[in-house]
Amino acid sequence: MRVLVIGTNRMCHERLREQGHETVLFVPRGRARREDAVGRHQQVVILDDEEPESTWADIAEILHRKVPFDAVAAYNEHTYPIVRAVSERLGVPTTVDVDLFHRVLDKARMREVLDEHALPSCRFTLARGRRAVLEAIGGIGLPCIVKPVDTEASIGVARVDTEADIEAALRRVGPYHVERGVVVEEFLDGTEYSVEALSTGGGHHIVAVTRKFTDDRTFVSRGHVVPAPLTPGEHAEVTAYVTRVLDAFGFHDCPSHTEVMLTSRGPRIIEMHNRVAGDAIMDLVRLSTGVDMYDLVARQSIGEDVLPLLPPVITHHRSAAAWYVAPSGPSDHVLLEVRGVEEVRALPHVEAVTLLKDAGTPQPTVRHNFDRSGRVLATGDSPGQAVGRAREAIARLRFVYAWTAPETD
């Protein structure tokens, strides 16, 4: 098949090519990488992030007239509206459900759907403008969470424990989002997990449950482990709840990544996505179970029935963990080098070492997931052992910075 791939998740792109399909890549400039242009795509189109959907459709139509596309595929939400415009213009099928995307992206709408289906959720208020946000915080009560209505990677999410935290929280959210729309939610206290699933037709197949480790203040992800160390009863409770949620939202023929907090009152949803998890969680699932979700999702995205490829019973043969390093500092510190990378890669049970910042990059003040600097994947006989090995390994990396003096006239 000739597949027009729009957006990122390059692991799925690679799987399509491994399956023998020809790929053409459309990618916004802000998401493009050098390897996209020099890789194995038949053609690559890069446009500015702000280009309207009609421009993408215009270019796709020109290419389609020369050599027709058989499918339009995408694996990350930031391009889903472009996918719809292109698919409709060309009359070429896609499995992307943009209406479902909008139901889950909008965090206020998500809460409304949960309430409509009498699914346990949390108290929330959608507010626009500073005064409305302050009133919403007063109405929900402290502690609470304040977050933009439709961002990702923990961008702009803030916790408010006391009145003294409010101004800092609003600065973290940012004036643009305060005016555009902020969700104020009651704080959910418990342990955080995510459920990785694949919906085929109207059925939902739980592939794995992930234990998530996040920073208490910034909510930046620090690590993950598969399988989550849950009792059989807890596992059944979490997966049954998520299955009901997927039914309520109408998930079909797509993957899902659903984040939940297991509270003393039971599981409560944090947010959800009609895509696979990021943060190398799919790599952890493969290392633990042998199930390659990237392969299954790539096949599903072009209309293939993947149900026969799913094991009837998914078994965890070992545990796999990811742990991140996120040195935070002033922006006039510039990364010179990272020491110890090869030594860490050579450690037993270390599966991968990934550096997320290049030499010459300013040291970030860590506010969201994109500010992290490195990641290690490790395996073990238990979740605790895998996490311990990943944390021990990443502690051996040394990030060396240099101070740069400000320029003067």
Contacts in CASP RR format, 6 or more apart in sequence:
PFRMAT RR
TARGET T0000
AUTHOR 0000-0000-0000
METHOD contacts of the structure
MODEL  1
MRVLVIGTNRMCHERLREQGHETVLFVPRGRARREDAVGRHQQVVILDDE
EPESTWADIAEILHRKVPFDAVAAYNEHTYPIVRAVSERLGVPTTVDVDL
FHRVLDKARMREVLDEHALPSCRFTLARGRRAVLEAIGGIGLPCIVKPVD
TEASIGVARVDTEADIEAALRRVGPYHVERGVVVEEFLDGTEYSVEALST
GGGHHIVAVTRKFTDDRTFVSRGHVVPAPLTPGEHAEVTAYVTRVLDAFG
FHDCPSHTEVMLTSRGPRIIEMHNRVAGDAIMDLVRLSTGVDMYDLVARQ
SIGEDVLPLLPPVITHHRSAAAWYVAPSGPSDHVLLEVRGVEEVRALPHV
EAVTLLKDAGTPQPTVRHNFDRSGRVLATGDSPGQAVGRAREAIARLRFV
YAWTAPETD
1 21 0 8 1.000
1 22 0 8 1.000
1 70 0 8 1.000
1 71 0 8 1.000
1 302 0 8 1.000
2 21 0 8 1.000
2 22 0 8 1.000
2 24 0 8 1.000
2 42 0 8 1.000
2 67 0 8 1.000
2 68 0 8 1.000
2 69 0 8 1.000
2 70 0 8 1.000
3 16 0 8 1.000
3 21 0 8 1.000
3 22 0 8 1.000
3 23 0 8 1.000
3 24 0 8 1.000
3 69 0 8 1.000
3 70 0 8 1.000
3 71 0 8 1.000
3 72 0 8 1.000
3 73 0 8 1.000
3 302 0 8 1.000
4 23 0 8 1.000
4 24 0 8 1.000
4 26 0 8 1.000
4 60 0 8 1.000
4 63 0 8 1.000
4 64 0 8 1.000
4 69 0 8 1.000
4 71 0 8 1.000
4 72 0 8 1.000
4 73 0 8 1.000
4 86 0 8 1.000
4 92 0 8 1.000
5 12 0 8 1.000
5 13 0 8 1.000
5 16 0 8 1.000
5 23 0 8 1.000
5 24 0 8 1.000
5 25 0 8 1.000
5 26 0 8 1.000
5 41 0 8 1.000
5 73 0 8 1.000
5 74 0 8 1.000
6 25 0 8 1.000
6 26 0 8 1.000
6 27 0 8 1.000
6 56 0 8 1.000
6 72 0 8 1.000
6 73 0 8 1.000
6 74 0 8 1.000
6 79 0 8 1.000
6 82 0 8 1.000
6 83 0 8 1.000
6 86 0 8 1.000
7 25 0 8 1.000
7 26 0 8 1.000
7 27 0 8 1.000
7 28 0 8 1.000
7 31 0 8 1.000
7 74 0 8 1.000
7 75 0 8 1.000
7 76 0 8 1.000
7 78 0 8 1.000
7 79 0 8 1.000
8 27 0 8 1.000
8 31 0 8 1.000
8 75 0 8 1.000
8 76 0 8 1.000
8 78 0 8 1.000
9 75 0 8 1.000
9 76 0 8 1.000
9 275 0 8 1.000
9 276 0 8 1.000
9 294 0 8 1.000
10 33 0 8 1.000
10 35 0 8 1.000
10 36 0 8 1.000
11 282 0 8 1.000
11 294 0 8 1.000
12 73 0 8 1.000
12 75 0 8 1.000
12 276 0 8 1.000
12 294 0 8 1.000
12 297 0 8 1.000
12 298 0 8 1.000
12 301 0 8 1.000
13 23 0 8 1.000
13 25 0 8 1.000
13 41 0 8 1.000
13 298 0 8 1.000
14 294 0 8 1.000
15 292 0 8 1.000
15 294 0 8 1.000
15 295 0 8 1.000
15 297 0 8 1.000
15 298 0 8 1.000
15 299 0 8 1.000
16 23 0 8 1.000
16 73 0 8 1.000
16 298 0 8 1.000
16 301 0 8 1.000
16 302 0 8 1.000
17 23 0 8 1.000
17 40 0 8 1.000
18 295 0 8 1.000
19 295 0 8 1.000
19 298 0 8 1.000
19 299 0 8 1.000
21 302 0 8 1.000
22 42 0 8 1.000
23 40 0 8 1.000
23 41 0 8 1.000
23 42 0 8 1.000
24 41 0 8 1.000
24 42 0 8 1.000
24 43 0 8 1.000
24 44 0 8 1.000
24 45 0 8 1.000
24 63 0 8 1.000
24 69 0 8 1.000
25 36 0 8 1.000
25 41 0 8 1.000
25 43 0 8 1.000
25 44 0 8 1.000
25 45 0 8 1.000
26 45 0 8 1.000
26 47 0 8 1.000
26 56 0 8 1.000
26 59 0 8 1.000
26 60 0 8 1.000
26 79 0 8 1.000
26 82 0 8 1.000
26 86 0 8 1.000
27 36 0 8 1.000
27 44 0 8 1.000
27 45 0 8 1.000
27 46 0 8 1.000
28 46 0 8 1.000
28 47 0 8 1.000
28 48 0 8 1.000
28 49 0 8 1.000
28 51 0 8 1.000
28 78 0 8 1.000
28 79 0 8 1.000
29 46 0 8 1.000
29 47 0 8 1.000
29 48 0 8 1.000
29 49 0 8 1.000
30 49 0 8 1.000
31 49 0 8 1.000
31 78 0 8 1.000
32 46 0 8 1.000
36 44 0 8 1.000
36 46 0 8 1.000
37 44 0 8 1.000
37 46 0 8 1.000
43 63 0 8 1.000
45 59 0 8 1.000
47 55 0 8 1.000
47 56 0 8 1.000
47 59 0 8 1.000
53 81 0 8 1.000
53 82 0 8 1.000
53 84 0 8 1.000
53 85 0 8 1.000
53 86 0 8 1.000
54 85 0 8 1.000
56 82 0 8 1.000
56 85 0 8 1.000
56 86 0 8 1.000
57 82 0 8 1.000
57 85 0 8 1.000
57 86 0 8 1.000
57 88 0 8 1.000
57 89 0 8 1.000
57 90 0 8 1.000
60 69 0 8 1.000
60 72 0 8 1.000
60 86 0 8 1.000
60 89 0 8 1.000
60 90 0 8 1.000
61 89 0 8 1.000
61 90 0 8 1.000
63 69 0 8 1.000
64 90 0 8 1.000
64 92 0 8 1.000
68 92 0 8 1.000
69 90 0 8 1.000
69 92 0 8 1.000
70 92 0 8 1.000
70 302 0 8 1.000
71 92 0 8 1.000
71 93 0 8 1.000
71 94 0 8 1.000
71 301 0 8 1.000
71 302 0 8 1.000
71 303 0 8 1.000
72 83 0 8 1.000
72 86 0 8 1.000
72 87 0 8 1.000
72 90 0 8 1.000
72 92 0 8 1.000
72 93 0 8 1.000
72 94 0 8 1.000
72 96 0 8 1.000
73 83 0 8 1.000
73 94 0 8 1.000
73 95 0 8 1.000
73 96 0 8 1.000
73 298 0 8 1.000
73 301 0 8 1.000
73 302 0 8 1.000
74 80 0 8 1.000
74 82 0 8 1.000
74 83 0 8 1.000
74 94 0 8 1.000
74 96 0 8 1.000
74 301 0 8 1.000
75 275 0 8 1.000
75 276 0 8 1.000
75 297 0 8 1.000
75 298 0 8 1.000
75 301 0 8 1.000
76 275 0 8 1.000
77 101 0 8 1.000
77 105 0 8 1.000
77 152 0 8 1.000
77 273 0 8 1.000
77 274 0 8 1.000
77 275 0 8 1.000
80 96 0 8 1.000
80 98 0 8 1.000
80 101 0 8 1.000
81 98 0 8 1.000
83 94 0 8 1.000
83 96 0 8 1.000
83 98 0 8 1.000
84 94 0 8 1.000
84 96 0 8 1.000
84 98 0 8 1.000
86 92 0 8 1.000
87 93 0 8 1.000
87 94 0 8 1.000
87 96 0 8 1.000
93 303 0 8 1.000
94 301 0 8 1.000
95 253 0 8 1.000
95 254 0 8 1.000
95 300 0 8 1.000
95 301 0 8 1.000
95 302 0 8 1.000
95 303 0 8 1.000
96 254 0 8 1.000
96 301 0 8 1.000
97 252 0 8 1.000
97 253 0 8 1.000
97 254 0 8 1.000
97 274 0 8 1.000
100 249 0 8 1.000
100 250 0 8 1.000
100 251 0 8 1.000
100 252 0 8 1.000
100 254 0 8 1.000
100 274 0 8 1.000
101 274 0 8 1.000
102 109 0 8 1.000
103 109 0 8 1.000
103 110 0 8 1.000
103 113 0 8 1.000
103 249 0 8 1.000
104 110 0 8 1.000
104 249 0 8 1.000
104 271 0 8 1.000
104 272 0 8 1.000
104 273 0 8 1.000
104 274 0 8 1.000
105 150 0 8 1.000
106 149 0 8 1.000
106 150 0 8 1.000
107 147 0 8 1.000
107 149 0 8 1.000
107 150 0 8 1.000
107 183 0 8 1.000
107 271 0 8 1.000
108 124 0 8 1.000
108 126 0 8 1.000
108 149 0 8 1.000
108 183 0 8 1.000
110 269 0 8 1.000
110 271 0 8 1.000
110 272 0 8 1.000
111 121 0 8 1.000
111 122 0 8 1.000
111 124 0 8 1.000
111 183 0 8 1.000
111 185 0 8 1.000
113 248 0 8 1.000
113 249 0 8 1.000
114 120 0 8 1.000
114 121 0 8 1.000
114 245 0 8 1.000
114 248 0 8 1.000
114 269 0 8 1.000
115 121 0 8 1.000
116 248 0 8 1.000
117 244 0 8 1.000
117 248 0 8 1.000
119 241 0 8 1.000
119 244 0 8 1.000
119 245 0 8 1.000
119 248 0 8 1.000
119 269 0 8 1.000
120 241 0 8 1.000
120 265 0 8 1.000
120 266 0 8 1.000
120 267 0 8 1.000
120 268 0 8 1.000
121 268 0 8 1.000
121 269 0 8 1.000
122 185 0 8 1.000
122 186 0 8 1.000
122 188 0 8 1.000
122 268 0 8 1.000
123 140 0 8 1.000
123 185 0 8 1.000
123 186 0 8 1.000
124 140 0 8 1.000
124 183 0 8 1.000
124 184 0 8 1.000
124 185 0 8 1.000
124 186 0 8 1.000
125 136 0 8 1.000
125 139 0 8 1.000
125 140 0 8 1.000
125 183 0 8 1.000
125 184 0 8 1.000
126 136 0 8 1.000
126 149 0 8 1.000
126 181 0 8 1.000
126 182 0 8 1.000
126 183 0 8 1.000
127 133 0 8 1.000
127 135 0 8 1.000
127 136 0 8 1.000
127 181 0 8 1.000
127 182 0 8 1.000
127 183 0 8 1.000
127 184 0 8 1.000
128 178 0 8 1.000
128 179 0 8 1.000
128 180 0 8 1.000
128 181 0 8 1.000
128 182 0 8 1.000
129 178 0 8 1.000
129 179 0 8 1.000
129 181 0 8 1.000
129 182 0 8 1.000
130 170 0 8 1.000
130 178 0 8 1.000
133 146 0 8 1.000
133 170 0 8 1.000
133 178 0 8 1.000
133 182 0 8 1.000
133 184 0 8 1.000
134 166 0 8 1.000
136 182 0 8 1.000
136 184 0 8 1.000
137 144 0 8 1.000
137 146 0 8 1.000
137 160 0 8 1.000
137 166 0 8 1.000
137 184 0 8 1.000
140 184 0 8 1.000
140 185 0 8 1.000
140 186 0 8 1.000
141 186 0 8 1.000
142 160 0 8 1.000
142 161 0 8 1.000
142 162 0 8 1.000
142 163 0 8 1.000
143 159 0 8 1.000
143 160 0 8 1.000
143 161 0 8 1.000
143 187 0 8 1.000
144 159 0 8 1.000
144 160 0 8 1.000
144 184 0 8 1.000
144 185 0 8 1.000
144 186 0 8 1.000
144 187 0 8 1.000
145 157 0 8 1.000
145 158 0 8 1.000
145 159 0 8 1.000
145 160 0 8 1.000
145 184 0 8 1.000
145 185 0 8 1.000
145 186 0 8 1.000
145 187 0 8 1.000
145 188 0 8 1.000
146 157 0 8 1.000
146 158 0 8 1.000
146 159 0 8 1.000
146 160 0 8 1.000
146 169 0 8 1.000
146 170 0 8 1.000
146 173 0 8 1.000
146 182 0 8 1.000
146 183 0 8 1.000
146 184 0 8 1.000
147 156 0 8 1.000
147 157 0 8 1.000
147 158 0 8 1.000
147 173 0 8 1.000
147 182 0 8 1.000
147 183 0 8 1.000
147 185 0 8 1.000
148 155 0 8 1.000
148 156 0 8 1.000
148 157 0 8 1.000
148 173 0 8 1.000
148 177 0 8 1.000
148 180 0 8 1.000
148 181 0 8 1.000
148 182 0 8 1.000
148 183 0 8 1.000
149 177 0 8 1.000
149 180 0 8 1.000
149 181 0 8 1.000
149 182 0 8 1.000
149 183 0 8 1.000
151 157 0 8 1.000
151 177 0 8 1.000
153 368 0 8 1.000
153 369 0 8 1.000
153 370 0 8 1.000
154 214 0 8 1.000
154 218 0 8 1.000
154 219 0 8 1.000
154 220 0 8 1.000
154 221 0 8 1.000
154 368 0 8 1.000
154 369 0 8 1.000
155 367 0 8 1.000
155 368 0 8 1.000
155 370 0 8 1.000
156 172 0 8 1.000
156 173 0 8 1.000
156 174 0 8 1.000
156 177 0 8 1.000
156 367 0 8 1.000
156 368 0 8 1.000
157 172 0 8 1.000
157 218 0 8 1.000
157 219 0 8 1.000
158 165 0 8 1.000
158 168 0 8 1.000
158 169 0 8 1.000
158 170 0 8 1.000
158 172 0 8 1.000
158 173 0 8 1.000
159 165 0 8 1.000
159 169 0 8 1.000
159 187 0 8 1.000
159 216 0 8 1.000
159 217 0 8 1.000
159 219 0 8 1.000
160 166 0 8 1.000
160 169 0 8 1.000
170 178 0 8 1.000
172 367 0 8 1.000
173 182 0 8 1.000
188 261 0 8 1.000
188 263 0 8 1.000
188 268 0 8 1.000
188 270 0 8 1.000
189 261 0 8 1.000
189 263 0 8 1.000
189 264 0 8 1.000
190 261 0 8 1.000
190 262 0 8 1.000
190 263 0 8 1.000
190 264 0 8 1.000
191 211 0 8 1.000
191 261 0 8 1.000
191 262 0 8 1.000
192 211 0 8 1.000
192 212 0 8 1.000
192 213 0 8 1.000
192 214 0 8 1.000
192 259 0 8 1.000
192 260 0 8 1.000
192 261 0 8 1.000
192 262 0 8 1.000
192 270 0 8 1.000
193 209 0 8 1.000
193 210 0 8 1.000
193 211 0 8 1.000
193 212 0 8 1.000
193 228 0 8 1.000
193 230 0 8 1.000
193 238 0 8 1.000
193 259 0 8 1.000
193 260 0 8 1.000
193 261 0 8 1.000
193 262 0 8 1.000
194 209 0 8 1.000
194 210 0 8 1.000
194 212 0 8 1.000
194 224 0 8 1.000
194 257 0 8 1.000
194 258 0 8 1.000
194 259 0 8 1.000
194 260 0 8 1.000
194 277 0 8 1.000
194 281 0 8 1.000
195 206 0 8 1.000
195 208 0 8 1.000
195 209 0 8 1.000
195 210 0 8 1.000
195 238 0 8 1.000
195 239 0 8 1.000
195 242 0 8 1.000
195 256 0 8 1.000
195 257 0 8 1.000
195 258 0 8 1.000
195 260 0 8 1.000
196 206 0 8 1.000
196 207 0 8 1.000
196 208 0 8 1.000
196 209 0 8 1.000
196 210 0 8 1.000
196 255 0 8 1.000
196 256 0 8 1.000
196 257 0 8 1.000
196 276 0 8 1.000
196 277 0 8 1.000
196 281 0 8 1.000
196 282 0 8 1.000
196 285 0 8 1.000
196 293 0 8 1.000
197 204 0 8 1.000
197 205 0 8 1.000
197 206 0 8 1.000
197 207 0 8 1.000
197 242 0 8 1.000
197 243 0 8 1.000
197 246 0 8 1.000
197 251 0 8 1.000
197 255 0 8 1.000
197 256 0 8 1.000
197 258 0 8 1.000
198 204 0 8 1.000
198 205 0 8 1.000
198 207 0 8 1.000
198 254 0 8 1.000
198 255 0 8 1.000
198 256 0 8 1.000
198 293 0 8 1.000
198 296 0 8 1.000
198 297 0 8 1.000
198 300 0 8 1.000
198 306 0 8 1.000
198 310 0 8 1.000
199 205 0 8 1.000
199 246 0 8 1.000
199 251 0 8 1.000
199 252 0 8 1.000
199 253 0 8 1.000
199 254 0 8 1.000
199 255 0 8 1.000
199 256 0 8 1.000
200 253 0 8 1.000
200 300 0 8 1.000
200 305 0 8 1.000
200 306 0 8 1.000
200 307 0 8 1.000
200 310 0 8 1.000
201 252 0 8 1.000
201 253 0 8 1.000
202 250 0 8 1.000
202 251 0 8 1.000
202 252 0 8 1.000
203 252 0 8 1.000
204 243 0 8 1.000
204 246 0 8 1.000
204 247 0 8 1.000
204 251 0 8 1.000
204 256 0 8 1.000
205 307 0 8 1.000
205 310 0 8 1.000
206 239 0 8 1.000
206 242 0 8 1.000
206 243 0 8 1.000
206 314 0 8 1.000
207 285 0 8 1.000
207 289 0 8 1.000
207 291 0 8 1.000
207 293 0 8 1.000
207 310 0 8 1.000
207 314 0 8 1.000
208 226 0 8 1.000
208 227 0 8 1.000
208 284 0 8 1.000
208 285 0 8 1.000
208 288 0 8 1.000
208 289 0 8 1.000
208 291 0 8 1.000
208 314 0 8 1.000
208 316 0 8 1.000
209 226 0 8 1.000
209 227 0 8 1.000
209 228 0 8 1.000
209 230 0 8 1.000
209 235 0 8 1.000
209 238 0 8 1.000
209 239 0 8 1.000
210 224 0 8 1.000
210 225 0 8 1.000
210 226 0 8 1.000
210 227 0 8 1.000
210 228 0 8 1.000
210 277 0 8 1.000
210 281 0 8 1.000
210 284 0 8 1.000
210 285 0 8 1.000
211 224 0 8 1.000
211 225 0 8 1.000
211 226 0 8 1.000
211 228 0 8 1.000
211 229 0 8 1.000
211 230 0 8 1.000
211 383 0 8 1.000
212 221 0 8 1.000
212 223 0 8 1.000
212 224 0 8 1.000
212 259 0 8 1.000
213 221 0 8 1.000
213 222 0 8 1.000
213 223 0 8 1.000
213 224 0 8 1.000
213 387 0 8 1.000
214 220 0 8 1.000
214 221 0 8 1.000
214 222 0 8 1.000
214 223 0 8 1.000
215 222 0 8 1.000
218 366 0 8 1.000
218 367 0 8 1.000
218 368 0 8 1.000
220 326 0 8 1.000
220 366 0 8 1.000
220 367 0 8 1.000
220 368 0 8 1.000
220 369 0 8 1.000
220 371 0 8 1.000
220 372 0 8 1.000
221 279 0 8 1.000
221 324 0 8 1.000
221 369 0 8 1.000
221 372 0 8 1.000
222 323 0 8 1.000
222 324 0 8 1.000
222 326 0 8 1.000
223 279 0 8 1.000
223 321 0 8 1.000
223 322 0 8 1.000
223 323 0 8 1.000
223 324 0 8 1.000
223 387 0 8 1.000
223 390 0 8 1.000
224 279 0 8 1.000
224 280 0 8 1.000
224 281 0 8 1.000
224 284 0 8 1.000
224 321 0 8 1.000
224 322 0 8 1.000
225 284 0 8 1.000
225 319 0 8 1.000
225 320 0 8 1.000
225 321 0 8 1.000
225 322 0 8 1.000
225 383 0 8 1.000
225 384 0 8 1.000
225 386 0 8 1.000
225 387 0 8 1.000
226 281 0 8 1.000
226 284 0 8 1.000
226 285 0 8 1.000
226 287 0 8 1.000
226 288 0 8 1.000
226 289 0 8 1.000
226 316 0 8 1.000
226 319 0 8 1.000
226 320 0 8 1.000
226 321 0 8 1.000
226 383 0 8 1.000
227 288 0 8 1.000
227 316 0 8 1.000
227 319 0 8 1.000
227 383 0 8 1.000
228 235 0 8 1.000
228 383 0 8 1.000
229 382 0 8 1.000
229 383 0 8 1.000
229 384 0 8 1.000
230 238 0 8 1.000
234 262 0 8 1.000
237 262 0 8 1.000
237 266 0 8 1.000
237 267 0 8 1.000
238 260 0 8 1.000
238 262 0 8 1.000
238 267 0 8 1.000
241 260 0 8 1.000
241 266 0 8 1.000
241 267 0 8 1.000
241 269 0 8 1.000
242 258 0 8 1.000
242 260 0 8 1.000
242 267 0 8 1.000
242 269 0 8 1.000
245 258 0 8 1.000
245 269 0 8 1.000
245 272 0 8 1.000
246 256 0 8 1.000
246 258 0 8 1.000
249 272 0 8 1.000
251 274 0 8 1.000
253 300 0 8 1.000
253 303 0 8 1.000
254 274 0 8 1.000
254 275 0 8 1.000
254 297 0 8 1.000
254 300 0 8 1.000
255 274 0 8 1.000
255 275 0 8 1.000
255 276 0 8 1.000
255 293 0 8 1.000
255 296 0 8 1.000
255 297 0 8 1.000
255 300 0 8 1.000
256 272 0 8 1.000
256 273 0 8 1.000
256 274 0 8 1.000
256 275 0 8 1.000
257 272 0 8 1.000
257 273 0 8 1.000
257 275 0 8 1.000
257 276 0 8 1.000
257 277 0 8 1.000
257 278 0 8 1.000
257 281 0 8 1.000
258 269 0 8 1.000
258 271 0 8 1.000
258 272 0 8 1.000
258 273 0 8 1.000
259 269 0 8 1.000
259 270 0 8 1.000
259 271 0 8 1.000
259 272 0 8 1.000
260 267 0 8 1.000
260 268 0 8 1.000
260 269 0 8 1.000
260 270 0 8 1.000
261 267 0 8 1.000
261 268 0 8 1.000
261 270 0 8 1.000
276 282 0 8 1.000
276 293 0 8 1.000
276 294 0 8 1.000
276 297 0 8 1.000
279 322 0 8 1.000
279 369 0 8 1.000
280 322 0 8 1.000
280 352 0 8 1.000
280 354 0 8 1.000
280 375 0 8 1.000
280 377 0 8 1.000
281 322 0 8 1.000
282 293 0 8 1.000
282 294 0 8 1.000
283 320 0 8 1.000
283 322 0 8 1.000
283 351 0 8 1.000
283 352 0 8 1.000
283 377 0 8 1.000
284 320 0 8 1.000
284 321 0 8 1.000
284 322 0 8 1.000
284 377 0 8 1.000
285 291 0 8 1.000
285 293 0 8 1.000
285 320 0 8 1.000
286 292 0 8 1.000
286 293 0 8 1.000
286 294 0 8 1.000
287 318 0 8 1.000
287 320 0 8 1.000
287 351 0 8 1.000
287 377 0 8 1.000
287 379 0 8 1.000
288 316 0 8 1.000
288 317 0 8 1.000
288 318 0 8 1.000
288 319 0 8 1.000
288 320 0 8 1.000
288 379 0 8 1.000
289 314 0 8 1.000
289 315 0 8 1.000
289 316 0 8 1.000
289 317 0 8 1.000
290 317 0 8 1.000
291 310 0 8 1.000
291 311 0 8 1.000
291 314 0 8 1.000
296 306 0 8 1.000
296 309 0 8 1.000
296 310 0 8 1.000
299 306 0 8 1.000
299 309 0 8 1.000
300 306 0 8 1.000
318 379 0 8 1.000
318 380 0 8 1.000
318 381 0 8 1.000
318 386 0 8 1.000
319 379 0 8 1.000
319 380 0 8 1.000
319 381 0 8 1.000
319 382 0 8 1.000
319 383 0 8 1.000
319 384 0 8 1.000
319 385 0 8 1.000
319 386 0 8 1.000
320 351 0 8 1.000
320 377 0 8 1.000
320 378 0 8 1.000
320 379 0 8 1.000
320 380 0 8 1.000
320 386 0 8 1.000
321 377 0 8 1.000
321 378 0 8 1.000
321 379 0 8 1.000
321 380 0 8 1.000
321 383 0 8 1.000
321 384 0 8 1.000
321 386 0 8 1.000
321 387 0 8 1.000
321 388 0 8 1.000
321 389 0 8 1.000
321 390 0 8 1.000
322 375 0 8 1.000
322 376 0 8 1.000
322 377 0 8 1.000
322 390 0 8 1.000
323 375 0 8 1.000
323 376 0 8 1.000
323 378 0 8 1.000
323 387 0 8 1.000
323 388 0 8 1.000
323 390 0 8 1.000
323 391 0 8 1.000
323 393 0 8 1.000
323 394 0 8 1.000
324 372 0 8 1.000
324 373 0 8 1.000
324 374 0 8 1.000
324 375 0 8 1.000
324 394 0 8 1.000
325 372 0 8 1.000
325 373 0 8 1.000
325 374 0 8 1.000
325 375 0 8 1.000
325 394 0 8 1.000
325 397 0 8 1.000
325 399 0 8 1.000
326 366 0 8 1.000
326 371 0 8 1.000
326 372 0 8 1.000
326 373 0 8 1.000
326 374 0 8 1.000
327 363 0 8 1.000
327 366 0 8 1.000
327 373 0 8 1.000
327 399 0 8 1.000
327 401 0 8 1.000
328 363 0 8 1.000
328 364 0 8 1.000
328 365 0 8 1.000
328 366 0 8 1.000
328 371 0 8 1.000
329 363 0 8 1.000
329 364 0 8 1.000
329 365 0 8 1.000
330 363 0 8 1.000
330 365 0 8 1.000
331 362 0 8 1.000
331 363 0 8 1.000
331 364 0 8 1.000
331 365 0 8 1.000
332 362 0 8 1.000
332 403 0 8 1.000
332 404 0 8 1.000
332 405 0 8 1.000
332 406 0 8 1.000
333 362 0 8 1.000
333 363 0 8 1.000
333 401 0 8 1.000
333 402 0 8 1.000
333 403 0 8 1.000
333 404 0 8 1.000
334 360 0 8 1.000
334 361 0 8 1.000
334 362 0 8 1.000
334 363 0 8 1.000
334 401 0 8 1.000
334 402 0 8 1.000
334 403 0 8 1.000
334 404 0 8 1.000
335 357 0 8 1.000
335 358 0 8 1.000
335 359 0 8 1.000
335 360 0 8 1.000
335 361 0 8 1.000
335 362 0 8 1.000
335 363 0 8 1.000
335 373 0 8 1.000
335 399 0 8 1.000
335 400 0 8 1.000
335 401 0 8 1.000
336 359 0 8 1.000
336 360 0 8 1.000
336 400 0 8 1.000
336 401 0 8 1.000
336 402 0 8 1.000
337 359 0 8 1.000
337 400 0 8 1.000
338 355 0 8 1.000
338 397 0 8 1.000
338 398 0 8 1.000
338 399 0 8 1.000
338 400 0 8 1.000
339 397 0 8 1.000
339 398 0 8 1.000
339 400 0 8 1.000
340 396 0 8 1.000
340 397 0 8 1.000
340 398 0 8 1.000
341 353 0 8 1.000
341 355 0 8 1.000
341 397 0 8 1.000
343 396 0 8 1.000
344 350 0 8 1.000
344 353 0 8 1.000
344 376 0 8 1.000
344 393 0 8 1.000
344 394 0 8 1.000
344 396 0 8 1.000
344 397 0 8 1.000
345 352 0 8 1.000
345 353 0 8 1.000
347 378 0 8 1.000
347 389 0 8 1.000
347 393 0 8 1.000
347 396 0 8 1.000
349 378 0 8 1.000
349 379 0 8 1.000
349 380 0 8 1.000
349 386 0 8 1.000
349 389 0 8 1.000
350 376 0 8 1.000
350 377 0 8 1.000
350 378 0 8 1.000
350 389 0 8 1.000
350 390 0 8 1.000
350 393 0 8 1.000
351 377 0 8 1.000
351 378 0 8 1.000
351 379 0 8 1.000
352 375 0 8 1.000
352 376 0 8 1.000
352 377 0 8 1.000
353 374 0 8 1.000
353 375 0 8 1.000
353 376 0 8 1.000
353 377 0 8 1.000
353 393 0 8 1.000
353 397 0 8 1.000
354 374 0 8 1.000
354 375 0 8 1.000
354 376 0 8 1.000
354 377 0 8 1.000
355 373 0 8 1.000
355 374 0 8 1.000
356 372 0 8 1.000
356 373 0 8 1.000
356 374 0 8 1.000
356 375 0 8 1.000
357 364 0 8 1.000
357 373 0 8 1.000
357 374 0 8 1.000
363 401 0 8 1.000
364 371 0 8 1.000
364 373 0 8 1.000
365 371 0 8 1.000
366 372 0 8 1.000
373 399 0 8 1.000
374 394 0 8 1.000
374 397 0 8 1.000
375 394 0 8 1.000
376 390 0 8 1.000
376 393 0 8 1.000
376 394 0 8 1.000
376 397 0 8 1.000
377 390 0 8 1.000
378 386 0 8 1.000
378 388 0 8 1.000
378 389 0 8 1.000
378 390 0 8 1.000
378 393 0 8 1.000
379 386 0 8 1.000
379 389 0 8 1.000
380 386 0 8 1.000
380 389 0 8 1.000
END
